[in-house]
Amino acid sequence: MKKLNVKLLNRIKKHIIAEPKRYNQNIWGRQVIGEDAPACGTQGCIAGWAVFLSFPKSRWHEFIHKFAPSRAREVYEISRRARILLGLTRKEADSLFEWVGDGLGTGKLGVQNACKKIDALIESRKP
């Protein structure tokens, strides 16, 4: 089993806690404009933020345009990259990256839910 990238998982948590508008578990990444947009202008899920935070901010929009969120193959590629970057098994990735409904995929409640999932994953990997 690959080593879990706890540092990157904690960066994701810190990033979405700092501004909950950045988090949307139901899309891997997109540009957002308007008064409800996060300051960085980017919104994404856990997998999306794993990829974004592993590269300079100047490249984020390159990823958004290269991997259009409506294309299943590109979404799979982001998921695969994030799984590798985070050191996840397929089962862990499926659980961490799953679509979330009932208002738990966005905003403050979504961030709380995501952080609980990340914390549970980190805890489950402790020796």
N, C-alpha and C positions, 0 to 999 in steps of 0.2 A: 504494500500500500504506500502511495506517495505521501510525503510529509505535507501536512495541512499548512497552508499559508495563513497563519493566524494574523500576521502583521497586515496583510491585505484585507482580510475579513474585518479587522478592527478599523482600518482606514475607511472601508465602505460604511460601517456603522457610524463613525464620526462624521463622515460627509453627509449622510442622509439625516442624521440627528440635527446637525447644524442648520439645515434648511430642508424641512420635510417636503417642500414643493419639488425637490429634486427626485423624489422617489415615486415610481409608478411600476409596480411589479408586473403589470399587464402589457408592457412594451419594453423592448430591450434598450431602446434609446431613441430620442427625437429632440429636435430643436423646438423650443417653446418661446413664444413672444407674447407680449401683453402684460397687463398689470398682475396677473396671477402667475407669471413666469418666475422661475428661480433666477437669482442674480447671474448665475453662470449661463443661463439660457438653454440648459440641457436637462432632460429628465430621463431617468432610466430605472431598470430593475437591478436586482443584485448582480446578475450576470453582466449586464451592461456596465454597471459601475466597476466591476472587477476589471473589465477590459479598459474602460476610460481611464481609471486611476493608475493603470500600468503604463500609460503613455502620456507624453506631454499634452497639456490642454489644447495646444495649437493643432493637434491631430484629431481631436474629438469629432469635429464636423466631417473630416475625411472618412471616419468610420461610419458615421450616420449615413452619408451619401453612398458609400461603397456597399454597405450592408443594409439596404432598404428594409425596414421592419415588416413590410408586407410580403416578402419573399421567404418562403419556408426554408429553402436551402441556406440563405444568408443568416437567418435566425439560428439555424442549427450550428453554423460556423461560429457565431458569437458564443453560443452555449458551450461549444467544444473548447474554444479558446479560454473562456472563463473557468471551465472545469480544470483545465491544465494549469492555468495561472494559480488557482486556489488549491490545487492538489486534492481534488475531490474524486471519490468513486462515482460511477454512473448513478448509483442509487442515491448518494448524497446530493449530487447535482440535480437529479429529478425532483427531490424533495425541496431543495433550497430555491430552485428556479421556477417552481410550478406557478401557474396562473392563480391569482387569489381574488375571490369575489367578496361580496357582502361588505364593501367599503374598507376591507383590510388590505387592499392592494395599493392604496395611495394615502397621502396626507399623514397626519400625526399617528392615527391608529395603525396605518400601514407600516409606518416606520417602527412603531412599538412591536408589531407582529414580526417584522423582518429581523429586528434585533434579537427577539426571543429565539427565532430559528437559528440565527448565527451563533448565539450563546450556547444553545443546546448542541449544535454541531461541534463547537470547540470543546465543550464538556465531554461529549461522547468519545472524543479522540484522546482524552487525557489518559495517561498510563495508569 
